[in-house]
């Protein structure tokens, strides 16, 4: 495979490097360079991405920092190859710094190719090489999960066959797929000193083999439950797992961190392809291939997410149904197309408006709301962990209105209108939340079409406030968003008590998260570039939507 001759240096590259092959086996080379398990590799990579974005954000002079030259994870900032040569040896010796750079390979450094390649092509080579090295690291962690944990004789004697099956699922299939994928990636890198492409391999493997990830990830709910039960009910299991985790091979990492590897990898792989896509030449063959690979990976990731959600949502709906007692006409709660968005207690105000200031505390009493994607159920809690339903309404017939500030007693109060309730009439509730953030979260959840303070990604706004995640966050409520390190989000709304409603750029998922886990991106050029890159990544989705809209109009 020859390099993309559409690049500025394409012709020179073809003549200079076609016969330059790696002199050593790439697998051995990766083993030498990769002393890291995937969990460590991924953490270092995302930390580097955060630092790169911080550096760009601090450079406000457009001459110093051009957003179009965003540095990929684990690569050097844009400069000439000659100026980078000296510090690279230090980087390789320092395990706490950047690592596994394509341009640091002995074959690359001795070939003179860095003096021929354009800076943009070097960045692209680094992005493609990271996909290969990270897959090697991932394969290493999967091998440890199987050999060290799954095949441990003591553990096999403790676990019942059904427990082992739930705990490890089809991890052997996932491992086999990863090994086959890595082998094809290695062959491609060994073909030529300049990597021609990797996204065509990603595309083919995603289409042909990556369905094993959907099977594994969909089992996650049962896997987590079984693991917790085993820790609680089988002391022998707990003791063996603790011993295995203490082995130096695990580097202090927990057993559960190995179990979630496949879900982390398939999500990260999509982001690595996005990173490549941002660096290929527009309207080139490599861009087309990257878009196709990204689209297929997105399909797999969505199927994985849906698999996890479906399992947990079904169990959650059954649990809620058991707790509800209807004072009004009963509404069937369980449905394959229904899921919980938010639940919680609010204070309902009673009495005429003129008496608001008199004995305010007695004017409020507790009510409990279950908000589903298509239905609101209003209850009062009764003994026995039960809820008595006294009103309901379709979610599409809800309207909210923030009450103007009328003193401390009426702070965080909003009005909820049911255009058509359980009695087929209009109803209105004045509700008080425990905090400003809780009030805003309820208002946005109850009426999703209500305008937020800022505009979303899909509006194509050129300068929306943005934040990057510097601490991972696991959602605690259905309306919250779990975040990974280096995620970038548009800020749609925020509260004075430390919560942000955001939209993640790489998948347009929305939700609340604490402002303390992120750092706002202040440089408008970097914000604009982040949006531009996301529009490019998703332009194939946009064209599909336009085609679908055209067919519908016809």
GISUL-V219987 format. One record per backbone hydrogen bond with DSSP energy under -0.5 kcal/mol. CO is the residue of the C=O (numbers start at 1). NH is the residue of the N-H. E is the energy in kcal/mol with one decimal. If there is no record, write none. Layout:
co-><CO:CO>
nh-><NH:NH>
e-><E:E>
This chain:
co-><3:4:7:9:10:11:12:13:14:17:17:19:20:25:26:27:28:29:30:33:37:37:38:39:40:41:42:43:44:45:46:47:48:49:50:51:52:53:54:55:56:58:60:61:61:65:66:67:72:80:81:81:82:84:85:86:86:87:88:89:90:93:94:101:102:105:105:106:107:108:108:112:113:113:118:118:119:120:121:122:123:124:125:126:127:128:129:130:131:132:133:134:135:136:137:137:138:139:140:141:142:143:144:144:145:145:146:149:152:153:154:155:160:161:162:163:164:165:168:170:170:171:172:173:174:175:176:177:178:179:180:181:182:183:184:185:186:187:188:188:189:190:193:198:199:200:201:202:203:204:205:205:209:210:210:211:212:213:214:215:216:217:219:220:221:222:223:224:225:226:227:228:229:230:233:234:235:236:237:238:239:240:241:242:244:247:248:250:254:255:255:256:258:260:261:262:263:264:265:266:267:268:269:270:271:272:273:274:276:276:281:284:285:286:287:288:289:290:291:292:293:294:295:296:297:298:299:300:301:302:303:304:305:306:307:308:309:310:311:312:313:314:315:316:317:318:319:320:320:321:323:325:325:335:339:342:344:346:346:347:348:352:353:355:357:359:359:360:361:363:365:367:368:369:369:370:370:371:371:374:375:376:377:378:378:379:380:382:386:387:387:388:389:389:391:392:393:394:395:397:399:401:407:407:408:410:412:413:414:415:415:416:417:417:418:421:425:427:429:429:430:431:432:435:436:437:438:439:440:441:442:443:447:456:456:457:465:466:467:468:469:473:473:477:479:483:484:487:488:489:490:490:492:493:495:498:499:500:500:501:501:502:503:504:504:509:511:512:513:514:515:517:517:519:520:521:522:523:524:525:526:527:528:529:530:531:532:533:534:536:538:539:540:541:542:543:544:545:546:547:548:549:550>
nh-><5:7:10:13:14:15:16:17:18:20:193:21:193:29:30:31:32:33:34:35:40:41:42:43:44:45:46:47:48:49:50:51:52:53:54:55:56:57:58:59:59:60:62:64:65:67:69:70:75:84:84:85:85:88:89:89:90:91:92:93:94:95:97:104:105:108:109:110:111:112:113:115:116:117:121:122:123:124:125:126:127:128:129:130:131:132:133:134:135:136:137:138:139:140:38:141:142:143:144:145:146:147:148:149:149:150:151:152:156:157:158:159:164:165:166:167:168:169:171:173:174:175:176:177:178:179:180:181:182:183:184:185:186:187:188:189:190:191:191:192:192:22:195:202:203:204:205:206:207:208:209:210:212:213:214:215:216:217:218:219:219:220:223:224:225:226:227:228:229:230:231:232:233:234:235:238:239:240:241:242:243:244:245:246:247:250:251:253:258:258:259:260:261:264:265:266:267:268:269:270:271:272:273:274:275:276:277:278:279:280:284:288:289:290:291:292:293:294:295:296:297:298:299:300:301:302:303:304:305:306:307:308:309:310:311:312:313:314:315:316:317:318:319:320:321:322:323:323:324:324:387:327:389:338:373:371:369:348:367:432:365:355:356:358:359:362:363:363:364:350:348:346:379:344:371:372:377:341:342:395:372:393:370:390:391:368:388:386:382:325:389:380:327:328:378:422:376:397:398:419:417:415:406:410:411:413:433:403:431:401:417:429:399:419:427:424:421:418:416:431:349:414:347:439:440:441:442:443:444:445:446:447:450:459:461:460:491:521:489:519:486:475:483:480:512:473:487:469:505:467:492:503:454:501:498:515:495:502:513:492:493:511:490:507:508:504:502:481:500:517:518:470:471:468:522:466:524:527:528:529:530:531:532:533:534:535:536:537:538:539:542:543:544:545:546:547:548:549:550:551:552:553:554>
e-><-0.6:-1.7:-2.4:-2.7:-2.2:-1.9:-2.2:-2.6:-1.2:-1.4:-0.7:-1.1:-1.2:-1.9:-3.0:-2.0:-2.0:-2.5:-3.2:-1.1:-0.5:-2.6:-3.2:-1.5:-2.5:-2.5:-2.4:-2.2:-2.2:-1.8:-2.1:-2.3:-2.6:-2.1:-2.3:-2.4:-2.3:-2.6:-1.7:-0.7:-1.0:-1.0:-0.6:-1.4:-2.1:-0.6:-2.4:-0.9:-1.5:-0.8:-0.8:-0.8:-0.8:-1.1:-0.6:-0.8:-0.6:-2.0:-1.9:-1.6:-1.9:-0.9:-1.7:-1.2:-1.6:-0.5:-2.5:-2.3:-0.9:-0.7:-0.6:-1.2:-1.2:-2.3:-0.5:-1.9:-2.1:-1.9:-2.5:-2.3:-2.2:-2.3:-2.5:-2.3:-1.2:-1.4:-2.8:-2.6:-1.4:-1.9:-2.1:-2.4:-2.5:-1.8:-0.8:-1.9:-2.4:-2.3:-1.6:-2.2:-2.1:-3.0:-2.2:-0.8:-0.8:-2.5:-2.4:-1.4:-2.3:-1.6:-1.3:-2.2:-2.6:-2.0:-2.0:-2.6:-2.6:-1.9:-2.0:-0.8:-1.9:-2.7:-2.2:-2.3:-2.3:-2.4:-2.1:-2.3:-2.9:-2.1:-1.8:-2.1:-2.8:-2.2:-1.8:-2.2:-2.3:-1.0:-0.6:-0.7:-0.5:-0.6:-0.6:-2.1:-2.7:-2.1:-2.4:-2.4:-2.3:-2.3:-2.8:-1.6:-1.5:-1.5:-0.6:-1.5:-2.0:-2.9:-2.2:-0.7:-0.9:-2.1:-2.6:-2.8:-1.9:-2.8:-2.4:-2.2:-2.4:-2.6:-2.2:-1.8:-3.3:-2.2:-0.6:-2.0:-2.5:-2.2:-2.5:-2.2:-2.2:-2.7:-2.5:-1.3:-1.1:-2.2:-1.5:-2.3:-0.8:-0.9:-1.7:-1.6:-1.1:-2.0:-2.8:-2.3:-1.5:-2.3:-2.9:-1.2:-1.4:-2.3:-2.0:-2.0:-2.2:-1.8:-2.8:-2.0:-1.6:-1.2:-1.4:-1.8:-2.3:-2.3:-2.6:-2.1:-2.5:-2.7:-2.3:-2.1:-2.4:-2.6:-1.7:-1.9:-2.9:-2.5:-2.0:-2.4:-2.7:-2.7:-2.1:-2.2:-2.7:-2.7:-1.6:-2.1:-3.2:-2.0:-1.5:-2.2:-2.7:-1.9:-1.9:-2.3:-2.5:-1.6:-0.7:-1.1:-0.9:-0.8:-2.8:-0.6:-3.1:-1.6:-1.9:-3.3:-2.6:-0.5:-2.6:-2.8:-2.1:-1.4:-1.6:-1.3:-0.6:-1.2:-0.5:-1.8:-1.0:-3.6:-3.5:-2.3:-3.0:-1.8:-0.5:-0.6:-2.5:-3.2:-1.8:-1.3:-3.6:-1.9:-2.5:-2.4:-1.4:-2.9:-3.0:-1.6:-2.7:-2.9:-0.6:-1.7:-2.7:-0.9:-2.9:-0.6:-2.8:-1.7:-1.4:-2.7:-3.3:-3.3:-0.5:-0.9:-1.5:-0.9:-2.7:-1.8:-3.1:-1.9:-0.5:-2.9:-2.1:-0.7:-2.3:-1.9:-2.8:-3.2:-3.3:-0.7:-2.9:-2.9:-2.4:-2.1:-2.5:-2.6:-2.1:-2.4:-2.6:-2.1:-2.9:-1.9:-2.1:-1.4:-0.7:-1.9:-3.1:-2.2:-2.7:-2.4:-2.9:-0.5:-2.4:-2.0:-2.0:-2.2:-1.9:-2.7:-2.6:-2.2:-0.7:-2.3:-2.9:-3.1:-1.1:-2.1:-2.3:-0.6:-1.8:-2.9:-1.7:-1.8:-2.7:-0.5:-2.1:-2.7:-2.6:-2.4:-2.6:-1.5:-1.5:-2.7:-1.5:-2.6:-0.7:-0.6:-0.6:-2.0:-2.4:-2.1:-2.5:-2.0:-2.5:-2.6:-1.7:-2.6:-2.0:-2.3:-2.1:-1.2:-2.1:-2.4:-1.9:-2.3:-2.5:-2.4:-2.6:-2.6:-2.3:-2.4:-2.3:-2.0:-1.8>
